[in-house]
Amino acid sequence: MSPETASIARLRAVEVSGDQSLVEGPLQGYHHETYVFSLPGGTGTAGPIRCKCREPRTNLLWFDRRCFASEEQLLRALAGRIPHVPDIIEVSDLGLQRFIEGRTLGASHASGRPVPEPFVRQIIGLFGQLVRVTPQNLSVERRCATEDQPLDGDTDGFLERLVCFAEQRVYLENSKQFGELFAELGVGEEAFKHLRAYVSGLSSRPFCLLHADLHRENFIIDAQARLWTIDWELAMFGDPLYDLATHLYLMGYPGRQASTMIEQWCRTVEAVRPGSANGWHHDLRRLIGFKKAQSVFTDVIRMALSLEAGPTADGHRTARVAVKLRRVLAEAVVPLGLDSVPSRNHITTALERWLRDRMCGPGGAER
């Protein structure tokens, strides 16, 4: 990569490391371009200290609300409070995250497969630590608007703001490009009315810190079989049951292990902070339903854009995406109040029409 085309993250990594041959990357990742390097002269108990530099990728659509001003600020504040999170290495005027050596949980235990019990215990322990951290005892700069900071225990208000974000920042702001595609898939603005009715009336639970993105690729297994939790960028304060719902939705636990996970989570958070599992029998299903509904709006856009970036004449690829979208739509029928799930052929045709309009404009006129 020439200096003219090098990214800010790579240039910064080369500058700090002092040797561009020691810089690894970019690492695989959707939202960021990330490079890893060893600090010059820096050695820890396990060998050279390795850090990462990253920058947000340009021209990406972001579908998740950011609540803290800086992930690095949050990690500094969590040092000594949440075990096994990346620490921050101060280099000149930069705060760099230490790179956690190991493999992801998903690399050895893919979605749908059971998670070994030692790792389950560590995940449950993490949830226990999270409910100890509250807006009152963690002082970190927040970027979210005042209306996105509901009063402690206002779980309805907390979820309403997430519904608003999905409606305004994901659906409406992208309606010019994707509105017709959503309409062909049977998803319109009225879906949000159904979603609000579906999730209303949640029990009150005391707010705590949420990671909000606990899936298998955000857990790193190190050489001592310790589970490290990375990527805290989506962290927020809010309903602890929402964090469990997000975790269950993203992890893909087999049925029996999911039930065990719920039981252990309830016991743990209630022992640490009573009231954290209030109403879970009634609310967990609805919070998972919200996650399924949320995925419709993000996945339709992401999958459509993935087709635009690939070979435009690849009918097999379009059909595969249609199968995935049909599954996503089927999962969200109840929370979104959908009349039916379109067939795979219908979805394929809708995607092909969307692609054609993107290339040529409505009506097929060459742009």
C-alpha positions in Angstrom: 0.0 0.0 0.0 1.5 3.3 -1.0 1.7 6.3 1.3 -0.9 8.1 -0.9 -3.5 5.4 -0.4 -2.6 4.2 3.2 -5.4 4.6 5.7 -5.1 6.8 8.8 -5.1 3.6 11.0 -2.2 2.1 9.1 -0.2 5.3 9.0 -0.7 5.6 12.8 0.3 2.0 13.4 3.4 2.4 11.3 4.3 5.6 13.1 3.9 4.1 16.6 5.6 0.8 15.8 8.5 2.4 13.9 8.6 -0.3 11.3 5.9 -0.9 8.7 7.0 -4.5 8.3 5.8 -5.2 11.8 2.3 -4.0 11.1 -0.3 -6.7 10.5 -3.6 -6.1 8.7 -6.1 -5.0 7.9 -7.9 -7.5 10.0 -11.3 -8.8 9.0 -14.1 -6.7 10.3 -17.2 -4.9 9.0 -17.2 -1.6 10.7 -13.5 -0.9 11.2 -10.1 -1.1 9.4 -7.8 -2.6 12.1 -4.0 -3.1 12.2 -2.0 -4.9 14.9 1.6 -4.2 15.8 4.1 -4.7 18.7 5.1 -1.7 20.7 8.8 -0.9 20.2 10.7 -2.0 23.3 7.4 -2.9 25.1 7.4 -6.4 26.7 4.9 -7.9 29.1 5.0 -11.1 31.2 3.8 -13.0 28.1 6.1 -11.4 25.6 5.9 -8.3 23.4 3.0 -6.0 24.0 0.8 -5.9 20.9 -1.8 -3.1 20.3 -4.3 -2.3 17.6 -5.1 0.8 15.7 -8.4 1.1 14.0 -10.5 3.6 12.1 -14.2 3.4 11.1 -14.5 2.3 7.4 -15.8 5.1 5.2 -19.1 5.0 3.4 -20.7 2.5 5.7 -24.2 2.6 7.1 -24.3 2.3 10.9 -27.3 0.6 12.3 -26.6 0.7 16.1 -26.7 3.6 18.5 -23.5 4.7 20.1 -23.9 5.8 23.7 -20.4 6.4 25.0 -18.0 9.1 23.7 -15.2 6.6 23.3 -14.7 2.9 23.7 -11.2 3.6 25.1 -12.6 5.8 27.8 -15.1 3.2 28.8 -12.4 0.5 28.9 -10.2 2.7 31.1 -13.1 3.1 33.5 -13.8 -0.6 33.5 -10.3 -1.6 34.5 -10.4 -3.6 37.7 -14.2 -3.7 37.6 -14.9 -6.1 34.7 -12.3 -8.9 34.4 -10.7 -9.8 31.1 -11.4 -6.8 29.0 -8.7 -5.1 26.9 -6.6 -2.6 28.8 -5.5 0.7 27.3 -1.9 1.4 26.5 -1.0 5.1 26.5 1.5 5.9 23.8 2.3 9.6 23.4 -1.2 11.2 23.0 -2.8 7.9 21.9 -4.8 5.4 24.0 -4.4 2.1 22.2 -6.3 -1.1 23.0 -4.1 -4.1 23.8 -4.6 -6.8 21.3 -5.9 -10.0 22.9 -4.1 -13.0 21.6 -6.1 -16.1 21.0 -9.0 -17.4 19.0 -12.7 -16.4 19.0 -15.3 -18.6 20.8 -17.0 -19.0 17.4 -13.9 -20.3 15.7 -14.0 -23.5 17.8 -17.7 -23.6 18.8 -19.8 -22.3 15.9 -23.3 -21.0 16.3 -25.8 -23.7 17.0 -23.3 -25.8 18.8 -23.1 -26.1 22.6 -20.7 -23.8 24.4 -18.4 -25.8 26.9 -19.4 -25.3 30.5 -16.2 -23.5 31.6 -16.9 -20.8 29.1 -20.6 -20.6 30.1 -19.6 -20.0 33.7 -17.3 -17.2 32.6 -20.1 -15.6 30.5 -22.5 -15.8 33.5 -19.8 -14.3 35.7 -19.5 -11.4 33.2 -23.3 -10.7 33.4 -22.9 -10.7 37.2 -20.2 -8.1 37.0 -22.2 -6.0 34.5 -25.2 -5.6 36.8 -22.9 -4.1 39.4 -21.9 -1.2 37.1 -24.6 1.5 37.1 -25.0 5.0 35.8 -24.4 6.2 39.3 -21.1 4.4 40.0 -19.4 4.7 36.5 -18.4 8.1 35.4 -17.8 8.1 31.6 -18.6 10.7 29.1 -21.7 9.9 27.1 -22.6 11.0 23.6 -26.3 9.9 23.5 -29.0 12.5 23.7 -30.9 13.2 26.9 -34.0 11.5 25.5 -31.9 8.4 25.0 -31.1 8.3 28.8 -34.4 7.3 30.4 -34.8 7.2 34.2 -33.4 4.2 36.0 -35.9 1.3 35.8 -37.9 2.8 32.9 -37.6 -0.3 30.7 -40.4 0.8 28.4 -38.7 4.1 27.8 -35.4 2.4 27.2 -36.8 0.1 24.5 -38.9 2.8 22.9 -35.8 4.8 22.2 -34.3 1.7 20.5 -37.5 1.3 18.4 -37.2 5.0 17.5 -33.6 4.6 16.4 -34.6 1.6 14.2 -37.5 3.6 12.7 -35.8 6.9 12.2 -32.1 6.2 11.6 -32.4 2.8 9.9 -35.7 2.7 8.1 -36.8 6.3 7.3 -33.3 7.7 6.7 -32.7 5.0 4.1 -36.2 4.9 2.6 -35.2 6.8 -0.5 -32.9 3.9 -1.5 -34.6 1.0 0.1 -38.3 2.0 0.6 -39.6 0.2 -2.5 -37.6 -2.9 -1.6 -39.1 -3.0 1.9 -42.6 -2.4 0.5 -42.2 -5.4 -1.9 -41.2 -7.5 1.1 -44.4 -6.5 2.9 -42.7 -4.3 5.5 -43.9 -0.7 5.8 -44.1 2.1 8.4 -47.1 0.4 10.0 -44.8 -2.4 11.2 -43.4 -0.1 13.9 -47.0 0.4 15.3 -47.2 -3.4 15.6 -43.7 -3.6 17.1 -44.5 -1.0 19.8 -47.7 -2.8 20.7 -45.8 -6.1 20.9 -43.1 -4.8 23.3 -45.2 -2.5 25.5 -45.7 -3.0 29.2 -42.3 -4.3 30.3 -41.6 -4.9 34.0 -39.3 -2.4 35.7 -35.7 -3.5 36.3 -32.8 -1.5 37.7 -30.5 -0.3 34.9 -26.9 -1.4 34.6 -24.1 -1.4 32.0 -24.9 -3.5 28.9 -22.3 -4.8 26.4 -25.2 -5.1 23.9 -23.2 -7.2 21.4 -22.2 -10.4 23.2 -21.8 -12.9 20.4 -19.3 -15.7 19.8 -16.9 -13.5 17.8 -16.6 -11.0 20.6 -15.3 -13.5 23.0 -11.6 -14.4 22.7 -10.2 -17.6 24.3 -6.6 -17.1 25.4 -3.9 -19.7 26.0 -5.1 -20.2 29.6 -8.7 -20.8 28.5 -9.8 -17.5 29.9 -12.6 -15.7 28.0 -11.9 -12.1 27.1 -14.7 -9.7 26.1 -13.9 -7.3 23.2 -15.7 -4.7 21.1 -17.5 -2.6 23.7 -18.4 0.1 21.1 -22.2 -0.6 21.4 -22.2 -0.6 25.2 -24.9 1.4 27.0 -26.8 1.7 30.3 -30.2 0.1 30.3 -32.4 -2.9 31.0 -30.2 -6.0 32.0 -32.7 -8.4 30.4 -32.2 -6.7 27.1 -28.5 -7.7 27.3 -29.5 -11.3 27.9 -32.0 -11.2 25.0 -29.4 -9.8 22.7 -26.9 -12.5 23.8 -29.4 -15.4 23.3 -30.4 -14.1 19.9 -26.8 -13.7 18.7 -25.3 -16.8 20.3 -27.5 -19.5 18.8 -27.4 -21.7 21.8 -29.0 -25.2 21.4 -32.4 -25.2 23.1 -31.5 -27.0 26.3 -28.4 -24.9 26.8 -30.4 -21.7 26.2 -32.8 -22.7 28.9 -29.9 -23.4 31.3 -28.3 -20.1 30.4 -31.5 -18.2 31.3 -31.8 -20.0 34.7 -28.2 -19.3 35.6 -28.5 -15.7 34.5 -31.6 -15.1 36.6 -29.9 -16.6 39.7 -26.7 -14.7 39.2 -28.2 -11.2 38.6 -30.8 -11.5 41.3 -28.1 -12.5 43.8 -25.9 -9.5 42.8 -28.7 -6.9 42.3 -32.2 -7.9 43.3 -34.9 -7.0 40.8 -32.6 -7.4 37.8 -34.7 -10.4 36.5 -38.1 -9.0 37.3 -40.8 -10.2 34.9 -38.4 -12.2 32.7 -41.0 -14.9 32.0 -43.1 -12.3 30.3 -40.5 -9.9 28.9 -37.7 -12.1 27.5 -39.8 -13.4 24.7 -40.8 -9.9 23.7 -37.2 -8.5 23.9 -36.0 -11.3 21.7 -38.9 -10.5 19.3 -37.6 -6.9 19.1 -34.1 -8.2 18.1 -35.7 -10.3 15.4 -37.7 -7.3 14.1 -34.6 -5.1 14.3 -32.7 -7.6 12.1 -35.3 -7.2 9.3 -34.4 -3.6 8.8 -30.7 -4.0 9.1 -30.4 -7.3 7.2 -32.5 -6.2 4.2 -30.2 -3.2 3.7 -26.9 -5.0 4.3 -27.8 -8.0 2.2 -29.0 -5.8 -0.7 -25.8 -3.8 -0.6 -23.8 -7.0 -0.5 -25.4 -8.0 -3.9 -24.6 -4.6 -5.3 -21.0 -5.0 -4.4 -20.7 -8.4 -6.1 -21.3 -9.7 -9.7 -24.6 -8.2 -10.8 -25.5 -11.2 -13.0 -25.0 -13.8 -10.3 -28.5 -15.2 -10.0 -27.4 -18.0 -7.6 -26.0 -15.4 -5.2 -29.2 -13.5 -5.3 -31.2 -16.6 -4.6 -29.0 -17.5 -1.6 -29.6 -14.0 -0.2 -33.3 -14.4 -0.8 -33.3 -17.6 1.3 -31.6 -15.8 4.2 -34.0 -12.8 4.0 -37.0 -15.1 4.0 -35.7 -16.7 7.2 -35.2 -13.3 8.8 -38.7 -12.2 7.7 -40.3 -15.4 9.0 -38.7 -14.9 12.4 -40.2 -11.4 12.7 -43.8 -12.1 11.5 -45.4 -11.7 15.0 -43.5 -8.7 16.4 -43.9 -6.8 13.1 -47.4 -7.9 12.4 -46.6 -9.1 8.9 -49.6 -10.5 6.9 -47.4 -13.2 5.3 -43.9 -14.1 4.4 -43.1 -13.6 0.7 -41.8 -16.7 -1.2 -38.1 -17.1 -2.1 -38.9 -16.4 -5.8 -40.8 -13.2 -4.8 -37.8 -12.0 -2.7 -35.4 -12.9 -5.5 -37.4 -10.9 -8.0 -37.6 -7.9 -5.6 -33.9 -7.9 -5.1 -33.2 -8.2 -8.8 -35.5 -5.3 -9.5 -33.8 -3.2 -6.8 -30.4 -4.0 -8.3 -31.6 -3.1 -11.8 -33.0 0.2 -10.6 -29.8 1.0 -8.8 -27.8 0.4 -12.0 -30.2 2.0 -14.5 -32.7 4.0 -12.6 -36.5 3.3 -12.4 -37.9 2.1 -15.7 -34.5 0.7 -16.8 -33.1 3.9 -18.3 -29.3 3.8 -18.4 -27.7 6.2 -15.9 
